[in-house]
Amino acid sequence: MDLRYFELHDILCEASIALEGGHDAAAAALLQRALRWIEADWLATPAEIRGGSPIAPAVPHEDEGDDD
């Protein structure tokens, strides 16, 4: 199981909580962070993902066939 997306989920939850609390600047900052995370992860090459980055830390990938 690929656990990298739990970090993205946490960032988006924090943004939602900040928005509900009336902290628009904090929510905007968290959404920008989420966007950077998505861009770094989804636009990265496999070597960049394994090498890690400060925005989207590397997590070992499991084979697709092992989803039992």
Biotite code that builds the C-alpha atoms (Angstrom):
import biotite.structure as struc

atoms = struc.array([
    struc.Atom([0.000, 0.000, 0.000], chain_id="A", res_id=1, res_name="MET", atom_name="CA", element="C"),
    struc.Atom([1.296, 3.431, -0.939], chain_id="A", res_id=2, res_name="ASP", atom_name="CA", element="C"),
    struc.Atom([1.111, 5.669, 2.128], chain_id="A", res_id=3, res_name="LEU", atom_name="CA", element="C"),
    struc.Atom([2.335, 8.894, 0.483], chain_id="A", res_id=4, res_name="ARG", atom_name="CA", element="C"),
    struc.Atom([-1.169, 10.177, -0.076], chain_id="A", res_id=5, res_name="TYR", atom_name="CA", element="C"),
    struc.Atom([-2.003, 10.237, 3.620], chain_id="A", res_id=6, res_name="PHE", atom_name="CA", element="C"),
    struc.Atom([0.237, 13.305, 3.849], chain_id="A", res_id=7, res_name="GLU", atom_name="CA", element="C"),
    struc.Atom([-1.777, 14.996, 1.109], chain_id="A", res_id=8, res_name="LEU", atom_name="CA", element="C"),
    struc.Atom([-5.006, 14.055, 2.882], chain_id="A", res_id=9, res_name="HIS", atom_name="CA", element="C"),
    struc.Atom([-3.700, 15.581, 6.120], chain_id="A", res_id=10, res_name="ASP", atom_name="CA", element="C"),
    struc.Atom([-2.735, 18.829, 4.378], chain_id="A", res_id=11, res_name="ILE", atom_name="CA", element="C"),
    struc.Atom([-6.178, 19.134, 2.784], chain_id="A", res_id=12, res_name="LEU", atom_name="CA", element="C"),
    struc.Atom([-7.908, 18.384, 6.085], chain_id="A", res_id=13, res_name="CYS", atom_name="CA", element="C"),
    struc.Atom([-5.857, 21.090, 7.809], chain_id="A", res_id=14, res_name="GLU", atom_name="CA", element="C"),
    struc.Atom([-6.829, 23.530, 5.045], chain_id="A", res_id=15, res_name="ALA", atom_name="CA", element="C"),
    struc.Atom([-10.498, 22.667, 5.488], chain_id="A", res_id=16, res_name="SER", atom_name="CA", element="C"),
    struc.Atom([-10.286, 23.170, 9.253], chain_id="A", res_id=17, res_name="ILE", atom_name="CA", element="C"),
    struc.Atom([-8.495, 26.506, 8.794], chain_id="A", res_id=18, res_name="ALA", atom_name="CA", element="C"),
    struc.Atom([-11.136, 27.645, 6.299], chain_id="A", res_id=19, res_name="LEU", atom_name="CA", element="C"),
    struc.Atom([-13.983, 26.671, 8.620], chain_id="A", res_id=20, res_name="GLU", atom_name="CA", element="C"),
    struc.Atom([-12.241, 28.531, 11.440], chain_id="A", res_id=21, res_name="GLY", atom_name="CA", element="C"),
    struc.Atom([-12.056, 31.710, 9.388], chain_id="A", res_id=22, res_name="GLY", atom_name="CA", element="C"),
    struc.Atom([-8.297, 31.551, 8.891], chain_id="A", res_id=23, res_name="HIS", atom_name="CA", element="C"),
    struc.Atom([-8.301, 32.295, 5.178], chain_id="A", res_id=24, res_name="ASP", atom_name="CA", element="C"),
    struc.Atom([-4.573, 33.055, 4.920], chain_id="A", res_id=25, res_name="ALA", atom_name="CA", element="C"),
    struc.Atom([-3.643, 29.774, 6.624], chain_id="A", res_id=26, res_name="ALA", atom_name="CA", element="C"),
    struc.Atom([-6.061, 27.845, 4.396], chain_id="A", res_id=27, res_name="ALA", atom_name="CA", element="C"),
    struc.Atom([-4.593, 29.461, 1.285], chain_id="A", res_id=28, res_name="ALA", atom_name="CA", element="C"),
    struc.Atom([-1.050, 28.618, 2.415], chain_id="A", res_id=29, res_name="ALA", atom_name="CA", element="C"),
    struc.Atom([-2.026, 24.996, 3.046], chain_id="A", res_id=30, res_name="LEU", atom_name="CA", element="C"),
    struc.Atom([-3.707, 24.719, -0.352], chain_id="A", res_id=31, res_name="LEU", atom_name="CA", element="C"),
    struc.Atom([-0.566, 26.089, -2.008], chain_id="A", res_id=32, res_name="GLN", atom_name="CA", element="C"),
    struc.Atom([1.464, 23.502, -0.088], chain_id="A", res_id=33, res_name="ARG", atom_name="CA", element="C"),
    struc.Atom([-0.902, 20.749, -1.280], chain_id="A", res_id=34, res_name="ALA", atom_name="CA", element="C"),
    struc.Atom([-0.566, 21.960, -4.858], chain_id="A", res_id=35, res_name="LEU", atom_name="CA", element="C"),
    struc.Atom([3.243, 21.919, -4.612], chain_id="A", res_id=36, res_name="ARG", atom_name="CA", element="C"),
    struc.Atom([3.035, 18.390, -3.155], chain_id="A", res_id=37, res_name="TRP", atom_name="CA", element="C"),
    struc.Atom([0.833, 17.216, -6.034], chain_id="A", res_id=38, res_name="ILE", atom_name="CA", element="C"),
    struc.Atom([3.051, 18.822, -8.655], chain_id="A", res_id=39, res_name="GLU", atom_name="CA", element="C"),
    struc.Atom([6.200, 17.365, -7.102], chain_id="A", res_id=40, res_name="ALA", atom_name="CA", element="C"),
    struc.Atom([4.702, 13.896, -6.817], chain_id="A", res_id=41, res_name="ASP", atom_name="CA", element="C"),
    struc.Atom([2.637, 13.555, -9.987], chain_id="A", res_id=42, res_name="TRP", atom_name="CA", element="C"),
    struc.Atom([4.979, 15.393, -12.330], chain_id="A", res_id=43, res_name="LEU", atom_name="CA", element="C"),
    struc.Atom([8.114, 13.743, -10.965], chain_id="A", res_id=44, res_name="ALA", atom_name="CA", element="C"),
    struc.Atom([9.966, 10.923, -12.648], chain_id="A", res_id=45, res_name="THR", atom_name="CA", element="C"),
    struc.Atom([10.278, 7.625, -10.752], chain_id="A", res_id=46, res_name="PRO", atom_name="CA", element="C"),
    struc.Atom([13.917, 8.444, -9.944], chain_id="A", res_id=47, res_name="ALA", atom_name="CA", element="C"),
    struc.Atom([12.923, 11.790, -8.419], chain_id="A", res_id=48, res_name="GLU", atom_name="CA", element="C"),
    struc.Atom([10.233, 10.143, -6.302], chain_id="A", res_id=49, res_name="ILE", atom_name="CA", element="C"),
    struc.Atom([12.666, 7.526, -4.964], chain_id="A", res_id=50, res_name="ARG", atom_name="CA", element="C"),
    struc.Atom([15.318, 10.191, -4.400], chain_id="A", res_id=51, res_name="GLY", atom_name="CA", element="C"),
    struc.Atom([12.947, 12.265, -2.311], chain_id="A", res_id=52, res_name="GLY", atom_name="CA", element="C"),
    struc.Atom([12.194, 15.939, -2.177], chain_id="A", res_id=53, res_name="SER", atom_name="CA", element="C"),
    struc.Atom([11.434, 18.355, 0.652], chain_id="A", res_id=54, res_name="PRO", atom_name="CA", element="C"),
    struc.Atom([7.849, 18.704, -0.572], chain_id="A", res_id=55, res_name="ILE", atom_name="CA", element="C"),
    struc.Atom([6.955, 15.078, -1.238], chain_id="A", res_id=56, res_name="ALA", atom_name="CA", element="C"),
    struc.Atom([9.173, 12.725, 0.779], chain_id="A", res_id=57, res_name="PRO", atom_name="CA", element="C"),
    struc.Atom([10.004, 9.383, -0.769], chain_id="A", res_id=58, res_name="ALA", atom_name="CA", element="C"),
    struc.Atom([8.260, 6.246, 0.407], chain_id="A", res_id=59, res_name="VAL", atom_name="CA", element="C"),
    struc.Atom([9.177, 2.814, -0.948], chain_id="A", res_id=60, res_name="PRO", atom_name="CA", element="C"),
    struc.Atom([6.787, 1.576, -3.605], chain_id="A", res_id=61, res_name="HIS", atom_name="CA", element="C"),
    struc.Atom([5.292, -1.887, -3.515], chain_id="A", res_id=62, res_name="GLU", atom_name="CA", element="C"),
    struc.Atom([4.620, -3.959, -6.594], chain_id="A", res_id=63, res_name="ASP", atom_name="CA", element="C"),
    struc.Atom([1.164, -3.445, -8.083], chain_id="A", res_id=64, res_name="GLU", atom_name="CA", element="C"),
    struc.Atom([0.497, -7.196, -8.034], chain_id="A", res_id=65, res_name="GLY", atom_name="CA", element="C"),
    struc.Atom([0.723, -7.489, -4.231], chain_id="A", res_id=66, res_name="ASP", atom_name="CA", element="C"),
    struc.Atom([-2.658, -5.886, -3.398], chain_id="A", res_id=67, res_name="ASP", atom_name="CA", element="C"),
    struc.Atom([-4.178, -8.715, -1.377], chain_id="A", res_id=68, res_name="ASP", atom_name="CA", element="C"),
])
